[in-house]
Amino acid sequence: QVQLVQSGGGLVQPGGSLRLSCVASRITFSDYDMSWYRQAPGKERELVALISSGGRSTNYADSVKGRFTISRDDARNTVYLQMNSLKPEDTAVYYCNAYQRNFGMVYWGEGTLVTVSL
């Protein structure tokens, strides 16, 4: 059974930093594009950041450009989201996503809550 296990969420003050991690098991991790999505209360889930298979390209939502960095370590089957200069509007449940383009396989993590507040 494929698992994406997330860690690193929590409560942080505005301007602070957090790093999210997502460890994948039972997939050939290097074959997958990895992404982070988030869903704020009352809003739709949105793409935050994506890193391609092999790590050659990344994309970010405009709202997080310059503040968030996505990275991957294929040896550890792990994708990270470094979040700096956090704002209250970054408060959401963050989800890890794995997507294999050739066969359209998609897997989701369980979600982790990030709360940015005084």
Protein Blocks (a to p, Z undefined) as FASTA:
>chain_A
ZZdddehiacddehiacddddddehiafklpccddddddehiacddfbdcdehhlaccdd
fklgokaccdddfknopacdddehiafklgccdddddddfknopacddebiaddddZZ
